[in-house]
Amino acid sequence: MERGRGEVLRWEENTLPVLPNKILITESLPLPIVGPATREFELKKLTSTSSPTRRNYSLTLEMTANPAWYAMQSLPYLMEYPYECSEQVFSRLYANLLAAQILKSNPRFKAVLAEWTRQARSGTAAQQNALASKLAQNQELKSLLLQETPWVRDAQGEAERLARLSTLFDEARLHGETARALARLQAMQLPDGAFPWFDNMPADRYITQLIVAGFGKLKKLNAFDASQNEIARTILQNALAYQDRATAAEYVELRRAKDFKPERDELSLLEIQGLYARSFWPAGSLPAGAGAAYTFYRQQAARYWPRQAPLLQGQLALALYRHDAANHTSQDIMRALAENALHSPALGMYWKDVIASTYWQESPTETQATLIEAFDEIKNDQQAVDELKLWLLTQKQTHNWPSTRATADACYALLLRGSDWLAAPQPLKISMGGEIIRPEASQAGTGYFKTSWAAAEVQPNQGKVTVTKPDAGVAWGALYWQYFEDIDKVTPAATPLSLERQLYRETRTAAGPQLEKIMATTPLKVGDALVVRLVLRTDRELEYVHLKDQRAAGLEPINQLSGYQYQNGLGYYESPRDAATSFFLSLVPRGTHVFEYRLRASQAGDFSGGLSQVQCMYAPEFGANSAGQRLTIAPL
C-alpha cells in the first residue's frame, strides 16, 4: 500500500488468541467406608458457599461396593511379565496356582468373570468404562485427556491385562501353564540346587530363598503342595539343600574370623530371609553344621530384631513362632509392631516409617503383606488383619502395583487371609440431600456404578452424602462437583491431597540468589525473574499425578524446553505450554514436597495471576487446587 509522497505501509494479519477468564474447576469428596458402619460426608463449598460469578457444570457420584475384586484384575500381570528370569518364571507358576485356588474356593467368580466379559463386549457405555484402565476411566472428570500425558502406554497395558482375565482363569490353560512353568523352573535350577537370576548367571541365594518361601505360601493357602508333585518336590528338596549348605557355610566363615564375637550383631538380610523361608518347611534332618547355624541366627534374631525394618521384623516373628510357638520373642515383636502402628478410618493400619526405596526390605506393599500374615498367624487378630488389608487396598486405589513380587504378595494377603472380602456384599444405602440413590446398573463383582446430574439439576443440599454399609469390608467412591469460576476468584480446595502456590521475586546478590515474597506494595517489574514455589502435601503415596500451573499473561517461562527434571527428591516431566506449565509425576511419596520453577516478567499490567491444580490420574477423587490471585507487573 502506498500513501502520498511514495510512503509505503506494511502490515501483518494473524490470529490473536484470547483466553477466557473463567476456568473449569473439579472439586472432589472421597467417600471411604469400612463396614458395618454409617458415615456422613459433606462437600462444604457446595452446601455453604455462593458466588455471583460461579456457574455449575455437573455433579457426579461414583461408588464401588466391593473393591477387593480389583486385586483379581491384577493377577494377569504375573503371567505376562516378559522376562525369563527365575523369579518371573516362578511368579507365572504362582499366578496360575493362585488362580486355580480362587476358582476352587470362590465358585461365584466364574459367574462374575463371565459377566465382565459380556459387559466388555456388549455392555452399556458406563459398564465398558468401568472395565477400562483406571487411567482411561472418567476422562470428563480429569484435568486433561489421557492422550496428553506420558502414560498412554501404561493405560493400554492395563486395559489389555483386564481383557486377559478370562484367559488366566481358563481351567484347561491353567493345567498346561502350570506344567510348563514347573518344567522351565526345573531347567533353570543349577546342579547345586540354587537358582540364578537369569540363565548362565551364578547362583543367587536371595532368588532361591524367595522361591522356597513362595512354595511355602502356596502350601499354606492349600493351593499347591510341592511335596505331592514329583517335579516340584525335586525342585524344592534341591533348593532347601542348597539353602542349608549356604547357611552353614556362612556360619563357618563367620566363626573363622579372628574378631568373631557371638554377642555381636551378625544378622544379615539373607539370614533373616533364610529363617523365614525355612520356617515353611520344618526340617526333619539337616546337613552337618546347618542346625547349629540356624540356632545361632535364631539367637541373633531374639537379641537384635529391634534394629530391623518392619518387614524383616514380621519375617523374624513368623520364623521364631513356627520354630517354637511358646517363644516369647515372637510375641514381643508383634507387640512392638502393634504399638508403633498408625490407625486411620480411611487408611486402616500402617507404619509411618515404611517408605518405598530401592531396597526390597523397605517395600510398602510387601511389608504390609508380610505383616498381614504375621498378625493372622501369630496373633489371630482379625480386626488388625482387616485394617491392614484396608491399607493395602487403598494403595491399589491410587497405584498400579509396581512389580510381580508386590502383586503376588498383595493378592496372597488380600484375597486369602482374614475376612472373606470377595463374598457378595449387601447393597450399599446411599442418600444425597435426603434423597435415596438407586443406580440403574452396577458392575458385577465390584458393584461399581456412576450417576451424574446436569448443571440445572445441581442443588446445594446434594453436597451432603450419607453412606451405609451393613456388612464387613471396605467400599469407596467419590462426589465430583464441576463448575466454572473466574480465575482470580477461585478458592483453595483440598482432599487428602493439598496444594499451595507461593510467588517470589528472585534477585542476584554477591551472596547468591535471594528470594523476596511478592506483596501488593512490592510488585514485579518487567524483566524481573519470578520463582513459583509449589508445596504439595499427601497423606498417602500416589502414582500418575498431573500438576498444572497456570501463569499470568505477562509472564513467560525461562525454561522453554520440555524434559525430565529432578528436584528435592522428586522426579517429574516438565512441559511448558502457551498458558500453563504441566508437571507429570509418576510417583509422589507420602509427605510434603516442595519444588520450584522460574518465569520472567515480560509485559506490564494487572493480570489474573493463575492458579495451580493437581490430580491423581489413577484416582481422580484425589485432587486439589490453590487459590486464584491477581498479579501486577510494573513497567520499567
N, C-alpha and C positions, 0 to 999 in steps of 0.2 A: 504494500500500500504506500502510495506517495502522497505527501501533503505539499502545500505550496512551497516554492523555492527548492524543490527536489529533496526535501527531508523524508527519510524512509523510516517507517514504523514497523517493528516486528512484534509478534505475539505468539503465544502457545496456547493451544486448547487442550485441557486434560480434565480428568475426573478428580474431584476433591472429596475424599471420604469423610463423612461426618458421623461420629459415633453417638448413639442416643445416651442421654444422661441417666436412663433407667437401666437396671440390671436385674436379671432373674436370680432370685435367692432361693435356695432349697434348705429349709431347716428340718432337722430330723429329731425324733424322740425314740431312742431304743426302748423296746418293751420286753425285757427278760423276766422270766418267772420260773421258780423251782417249786414243783408241787409236792404235796397238795397245799394250795395257797390261793389267796386272792390279793391282787396288787392294784393300786390306783396310780395312774400316771397323768401328768398334766404338761402340755406344751404352753407354758405361761404366756409367751408372746402372742399366741393366737387367742387365748382366752381373756387376756387382761390388758392388751395394749391396742392402740389405734394410731393411724397416721393418715392425714388427708391425701398424701401422695402415693400410698400403698394400694396396689391392685392385685387381688387374688388371681391365681392361675389354676391351681388344682390342689387337691388333698388326696393322699394315697395311704391306705393301710395294708400292710402285709404281715402275715403270721405264719410260722412253721410250728406245727403242733408236736412233732417228734423229730427233732434234728439229728438224733443219734443215727438215723438212716443215712446221713451224709457220709458217715465213716465207711459204709458199704461202697459208696461211689468212689472211694479212694483205692479200693483193692486192685483194680486193673493196673495201676501204676506199678505194682510189684511184679507183674508178669511181663510188662512191656519194656522194662529198662534195657537199653540197647547194648550194655557192656557185658562181656562174658567173663567177669571176674568171679571168684569163688563165692563171695558174699551175695552177688546178684543172682547167681545160679541157685543158691540156697533160698534166696528171697522168693524166686519163682516157685520153688517147691513149697515154701511156707504158704504163699498165697493160694496155691491150688488146694493144699490140705485144709487150710482155714476155710476156704470157700465150700469144700465138701462138708466140713463140720457145721458150717452155718446152715447149709441146706438140710442137714440131718436134724439139727436142734431147733430150726425155725421153719417148719413146713410152710408157714404163711408167706415166706419170702418168694417162693415160686410164683405165687399169685401176684405179689407186688411187682416183681420183675416183669411179668407178662403185661401188667397194666402200664408200667413205664414204657415198655416197647410200643404198646398200642398208642399211648399219648404222644410219643416222639414221632410216630408215623402219621397219625390221623387225628390227634387231639386238637383242642382249641388253641388259639394263639397264646393264651395265658399258660396252658399246660405245657406247650412246647418251650415257652420262655423259662418255666421252672426247671426244665431239664437241660437248659443251656449252661455253659460255663458261668461261674459266678462273675467273671469279668465281663461277660456279654449280657447278663441279665439286667433288666431295668435301666436301659440306656436313657430313658426320658428323665430319670431321677439323678443322673450323674452329671458332673461338671463339664465333661467333654466326651466325645464319642470314642469308643474303643479304638477305632481306626487312627485316631490322632495320638495314640500312646505307643510306647515301645513294647507293649505286652500283647500284641495281636497273636503272635505265635503261641504264647502261653495259653491264651484263651482257646485257640484251635486245638491245642494238645489236650486241654481239659475236656472239651466237648467230645473229642474223639474217644477219650477214656470212658466217658459215660456211655457212649454208643457201644463200647466193647464189654459192658457189664454182662449182657446176655451171653456173650462168648465165654467169659470167665466162668459162669455158672452152668455151662453145659456139662452134664454129668459124664458123657462119653469122652469129651475133651479132657475133663479133669483126670480121669484114669490114665489116659495116654500121656498127658503132660507130666503127671507125677512120675511115671516110669521113666520118661526121657530125662527129667531133671535129676533123678537118682542116678541114672547111668552116667550122665555128664559129671555129676559131683564125684562119683567113684573114679572116673577117668582123670579128674584133676588132682585127686589126692596123691601125695608123694609117697614113696615106699616106706618112709619112717612114720606115716600116719598124719603128718601135718598137711595143711592146705597152703598153697601160695596165694598171693593176691590175684595175679594173672598167671597163665601158663608160662612155663620156663623161668619163673621167678623163684627165689629161695623160699624156704618155709616161713610162714607168718604166724606167730603164736597168737596174736590178737584175733586174726580171722578164724583160726582153728577153734579157739575157745568160744568165739561168737557162734559158730556152727554147733558146737557141743551144747551150749545153752539153748540155742534155737530148737534142737531136737527135744530138749527137756521141757520147753514150754509147750510144744506140740503134744507131748505125753500128758502134761498136766491138764490140758484142755480136752483130753480124750479125742484129739483129732488124729493122732498117729503115734503108735508105739514102735520105735525103731527096733526094739528087740524082737518084734514079731514079723519083721521083713528081712529076708536074707541079705539083700544088698545094703539096706540101711544099717542092719546090725553089724556088718563087717566095717562099714564106714565109721560108725560110732565107736566100736571097740578099738580100731586103729587110732582114731583121733584121741580117745581117752588115754591110750597107752603113750602116745606122743606127749600129751599134756603132763602126765605123771612123770615121765622121764625129764621133761624140761623143767618142771618144778623142783625135782630132786637135784638136778644139775645146778640150778640157780642157787639152791641152798648150800650145796657142797662148795661152790665157788665163793659164796659169801663167807662161809666158815674158814676158808683157807686164808682170807685176808688177815694181815698182821694186826690190824687195828680193829678186828671184829669184836663187837660187844653186843651180847644178846639183848641187852636192855635198850639199845639204840633203835630208832625208828628205821626199819628196813622194809616197810610195806609199800611196794611199788604198785602202779596201776595194773600191771599184768597179773600180779599175785592176787590182787583183790578180785579182778575179773575171773581169775582161775578158781578161786574159792567159790565164787558164785556159780560158775559153770559146773564145777564138780559136785555142787550140792544137789543138783538134779539127779545125780547118779551115785547113790551111796555105794562105796567101794566094798566088795567082799574081800578081796586081797589086793594089795598094792605092790608095785615093784620095789626092790630094795632101795631104801632111802626116801621114798615118796611119802610114807606115813609120817616119818619124823619131820619132813619138810612142811607138810600140811599142818601138823601140830604146831610147829614154830610160827607159821603165818597166822594161824588162828589166835595164838597168844599175842602176837603183834596186833591183830585186829582188836582184841579186847582192850589193849592199852592205848592204841593210837587212833581209834576211829573218830574222835572229835576233830582231828585235823583234816578230815576228808570232805569232799563235796557231798551234797545231799544224795546224789545218785549212787555214789560209792558207799555212803552210809547205809542206804537201803539194800544194796547188794551184800554188804557185810552182815547186816541184821538177818537177812534171809539165809546166808550161808551158816552163820552160827546157830540159828534156830533149827535148821534142818539137821545139823550135826548133833545138837543137844537142846531139845525144847525147854529143858529146865535151866539152861544157862541164862543168868540174869543180864548179860551184856546186851543181848538182842532186845530185851525189854527196855534197857537204859537208852539204847539208840532210838527206839520208837518213841519213848517219852520225850527225848530231846527234839526229835523231828516234829512232834505234835506241838511242843511249846514254842518252837521257832516259826511255825506256820502262820500265815495270814489267812483271814476268813472274810469273804465278801459275798453278800447275797447275789450279786451279779456274776462274780468270777469264780466263786467256790473257794477251795482251799489250795494254797500255793505258797512258794517260798520266794521272798523278795530278792535274795542274793543269787538266784539261779538266772543267769543272763547268758544268752547264746554267745558262743565263741567258736573258734576253730577246733577246740578240744572236745572229744566225744563225751567225756565225763561231765561236761557243762551244758549239754544239750537239754533245753527245757522239755521237749516232747518226751525224750527217752527217760529223763529224770522223773517226770510225772507218771509214766507208765510203770517204772520200777517201784515207785512208792505206792501206787495203787496195789501192786502185787504184794508189797510188804504189809500194808495196813489190812489187806484182805486175809492174808495167810497167817500172820503173826498175831494181830490184834482182833481179827474177825469183827472189825468196826465198819458196819455197812453204811452208817451215816458219813463217816470220813471218806469211805470209798466213793460214795455218790458225790460228795463235794469235790473230790479230786477229779472225778470223771467230768464234772461240770466245767472245771478249768480247762481240761483237755479239749472238751467240745467247743468251748468259746474260742479256743485257739484255732480250731478248724473253721469257725465263723469268719475269721479275718485272715486265714492262712491257706496257702496251698502247701501241704506238708512237705518238708524240704528234701527228704531222702527216702530210699527204700527202707532203711532201718527204722526211721521215725514212723513211717506209715505202718510197718509191720507191728512195732511195739504199741502204737496208738490203737490199732484195730484189736490187738490182743487184749489190751486193758479195757477199752470202751465196750466192746461187744460181748465179752465173755467173762466178765467179773462184776461182782456187786449185783444190784438190782437189774432185772431184765428190761432195759430201756428200748428194746425192739418190739416189745409186746404192743398190741394195738391199744392206743391210749383212749381214754374217754374224751369226748369232744370238749374243746375249749368254749368257755362262755365269755363273749366279748361285747361290751357296750361302749358307745361313743355318745356323749351328751345325753345319756339316759336311754338311747335307742339301741336295741339289740341288733347285732350284726349277724346276718345269716348268709354266708358265702354260697354262691351258686354251685361251685365245684372246687374240689381240692385235689392235690396230688396224692396218689397212692403212697403209702408208707410214711412220708414226711408230713403229710397233712397240710402242705403249703397252699396258701391262697392269697390273692391280692384283690383289693376293691378300691375304686377311685371315684372321686366326686369332682365335677367340673366347677369352674370358678363361681357360677351363680348359685351353686348348691352348698358352698363352704360357709359354715356358721361358727361363731366363736366357741360355742359350747361343745363343738366336736373335738376341741383340744383336750377334753377330759376323757380318758380311756380307762375302763375297768376290765381287768383280765382275771378270770378264774380258771385254775387248772385243778380238777378234782382228784387227780391221781398223782403218783410219784413220777419223777423225771423232770426234764427241762423242756421249756418251749421258749421261743423268742420271736421277735418281729420288730416292726418299727412303724411310726407315723411320720409321713413326709408332707410338709406344707411348702408349696411353691408359690411365690408371689413376686411382683415387680415393685421396685422401690428406687427412688433417686439415690445415686451412688453415695453422695455425701450425707444422706440421712439414714443409711443402713446402720443398725445397732449390732454389737457383737453377739454371736451365738456359739454355744459350745455343747458338746456331748462328752463322753469320756475322753474325747479329743478336743483340745482347745488351741487357739492361735492368737498371738499378739504381734502387732506390727509397730515398729518404732523407727523414726526417721532422724538421721544425724547429718550435720554438715561435717565434711572431712577437710581439715586444714593441715598443711605441711609445716612443720616446725623443725628446729635444729634437733629436738629430742625425738623426732619421728612423727608419724601421722597422729593427729588429735581429733577426737570426736566431740562435737557440740550438739546437744539436742535442739531440734528445730522448735522455736517458740514463735508466737504471734509477734513478739517485739523484735525478733531477730530473724527476719525472713531470708530465704535463699536469694542469691543474686545470680544473674546469668553468668555461666562459666563455672559456678561452684560445683564441687563433687558432693553427691548425696549418697550416704550409706543407708540401705534399707536393712534393718535387723528384724528377722523373723524368729519368734520364740514359739516353738511347737511343744506341747505337753500331751502325753498319752499315758493312760493307766494300764495299757496292755501293748504287746508287740503287734505291729501291723505290717502287712505286705501290700504292695501295689498302691502306693499313696501318691495322689496328684495334688500339688500345691500350685495355685495360680496367683500371681501378684500383679494386680493392675497398677499402672502408673499414670500420673498426671500427663496431660497432653504436652506440657512444657518440658518434659524430661526425655532423655534418650539413654539407652543402656551403653555403658562404657565397653562392656564385652558384647560384641555383636555376633559372635560365633556360637553355635550350639556345640555341646560337648559334655563329657563326663567330668564331674568335679568331686573333690573330696575335701571336707571342711569339718573340723571339730568332731571327728569320729563318724561323720555322716556322709555316705556316698550318694550321689544323685546325678541325673542327667538334666542339664540346664538348656532350655530352648527359648531364646529371646524372640518375641514376635512384635508386630507393629504397636499394639496397645497394652501388652502384658508380657510377662516372662513366666513360663511354665517350668516347674521342677518335678521330675519323676523319681520317686524314691522307692526302690524295690523292697527295702526293708527299713522299718523305723522301730528300733528297740524301745521298750518301756522306759519312760523317764522324760526329762526335759532336754530339748535340743535347740541350740542357738546357731544360726548361720546367717551370713550377710552377703549382699551383692551391691554393686556400685552403679549409680546413674549420674548423668551430667545435666545440669540446668541449661536448657538451650533457648527457651523463649520466655519473655516476661509476661506476667498476667496473673489472674486469680483463677485457679483451676479446681475442679473436682480432683481430690488427691488420690482417688482409687482406694482399693481395699484388697485384702488377701483372703482367699478361700482355700480350704483343704478338705480332701475327701478320700476315704479308703475305697478304691475302685472294686475291691473284692467284697466289701460290705458297706454299701453307701449310707447305711444308717449312722456310721461313724464319720461325722464331718463337722466343720466349724468355719466361721468367718470372723474376721476382725471388724472393727467399726470403720465406717466410711469417714472421710475427713476432707478438708479443703487445704489447698497448698498455694501460698503466694510466692511468686518469684519476681523480685525487683529488677529493674533494668540496671545496666552498668552505670 
